[in-house]
């Protein structure tokens, strides 16, 4: 692709970015269970996790409004709380049906697996009006995340650790807004620099020693559990923030320069996020996931990419949206939203189009 190709519109660029990011979420989860003993897939997973969740948090911030009035509160319930509660029940019931007990996440009082992102997103959205009034919101958010990482009380509990660790990226997205990708010109210097940054990151991922503790990339472990509750651990956190920000913005800039044909996927990314875990549970329960991940290196990479693509396409299909809305999200919204207030809000001003947010 030539740098002289005109960039796509801002909204399409953001939808394409979300399409790529949600595919990486699915692919990352697909290979995740196998990376501990897989020297071939581990560097790929590390490269993806070095930027994809921080950038998803940033993109979510771009789509978030600072205000929190009645209409926005209803939107939070519809778009975050309803999916969180509805799919939390669905996944825990599935776990109980397959295993005869509820998941380990229930015991930790934490959202089920990937649903942590919805819990974090809800917290970020509630914190945003307060932090937007502060003098140095991003710096304070980073300081808060680093300070609380010394405590054993942060971790999986209500997704508190990830909420605090990724909140600075959400704030950056809120501050920058969609204008970050609104340029109508392709800058060859920026494109070349971005490609160089991505290339260096790929090389670094391949050169990491096998003993590298990839748990740092989850954002859910305290410095105590990582064995680095000291100044070195804090400096490592700062390095991680720096690397993730530079690499992530470079990749997002490149993704925004061309039309990748994934805008429709990006618009439906919430449904991919909500359902891909169920697809992986089915693949694991049937043994297909283990079969794929024990193939020869190139074969398991190819099959993992292919299956991840199929999951994305299926979950992003309009029929999936229709069924999810009709049988899960709309009934859950009806249970959660006080109807008189909902009707009043609708009569006053039509609700804005729902933002597509994920993991």
Secondary structure, DSSP 4 states (H G I P E B T S, - for coil): --TTSPPPPHHHHHHHHHHHHHHHHHHHHHHHTTGGG-TTTHHHHHHHHTTHHHHHHHHHHHT--S---HHHHHHHIIIIIHHHHHHHHHHHHHHHHHHSS--HHHHTT---GGGHHHHHHHHHHHHHHHHTTSTTHHHHHHHHHHHHTT-TT-SSGGGHHHHHHHHHHHHHHHHH-GGGG--SS--HHHHHHHHHHHHHHHHHHHHS-TT--GGGGTS-S-TTTTT--SHHHHHHHHHHHHHHHHHHHHHHHHHTTS--S-HHHHHTHHHHHHHHHHHHHHHHHTTHHHHHHTS-HHHHHHHHHHHHHHHHHHHTSHHHHHHHIIIIIHHHHHHHS-HHHHHHHHHHSPPPPPP----
